[in-house]
Amino acid sequence: MRSRLVAVAAAALAAAGTTEYYLEMPDGVMLHTLVDLPSDTGTFAAVIDRSPYGQDATELMADIFTLVGHAAVRQDVRGTHLSNGTFGIWSVEVAC
């Protein structure tokens, strides 16, 4: 079942397309971010998946929501994979 779900999510993402961004945080650190939009046009609710494991290792939780019309946002946390900064395990990142 999981492999079928992964295949369906991957097909939906391929149809929608992925846009890559580097988002600047208030302290100047750039975070690698991928955004997948549904194939429809308009505004969308978004599901965000922030992970220290890289985009290839995410569990596709956010991506699955593109199947029901939501945007998926995947982001490497600071200091991991393609994001800048220093990774701190169990540290709290302050939202600004």
N, C-alpha and C positions, 0 to 999 in steps of 0.2 A: 504494500500500500504506500509506504514512504517513497519508494522509487517512482511510483506513478505520480504522486503528488509533486515530487521534485521535477519530473518531466513536464507536468502541466504548468507549474510555476515558471520554469525556464522558457517554455514556449510563449507564455504571456509576456515575460520580460523582453524576449526577443522581438515580439510584435510591437511593444510599446517603445522600446529604446531606452538606453541609459545615458544620462548626462552626468559628467564628472565635474566636480567643483572642489576648490580649496577654499574653505570658509575661514575668514580671519576672526579670531577670538579677541576680546578686549585687551588681552596682554600681548597681542601680536602673533600668537601661535596659529599656524595654518593647519586646519583639520581636513583630511581627505574625506570627501563625501560623494556618494553616488545617489542619484535621484532617478527613480523609475516612475513614470506617469502612466495611467491607463490610456488606452487608445482613444477614448473620448476626449472632447475638448471641454474646457471650463475650469472651475475650481474644485479641489478635492480635499477631503480629510487625508491626513498623512499618518502613517505608522513609522516610527523611528526605531532603528536597530543600531545601537552603538556597541561596538565590540573591540576588544583588544586582540582578537584572533585573525583579523584581516577579512577582506570581502569574500574570499573563496571559502572561508571556514564558517561563515554565518549559517544559521540554521534555517534560512529562508522564511522566517516568521513574518517579517515585514513584506517580503516579496509576494507571499501568498495573497495578501490583501489587495493586490492589483487586480486579481481575478474578480473582485466584487466592487471595483470602481474606486479604490483608495490609491493614493500615492505611497510609494515605499522609499524611505530615506535610510541609507546604510552609511555608517560613519566609523572610521577607525578612531579610537580614542587617542588622546595625545600621547606621543612617544611610541606609538605602535605602527607598524607597517608603513604606510605612506603619509601618516600625519607627523607633524613636527612636535617639538616639545619633549618633556621628560615624563615617562610613564611612572606612576606611583601606585603600586598595588595597594588596594583597600583604601586609597585616598578618596576624598570627597572633592568632586569638581563643582565649583561654585557657579551657579547660573547667573548670568548678568542680564 
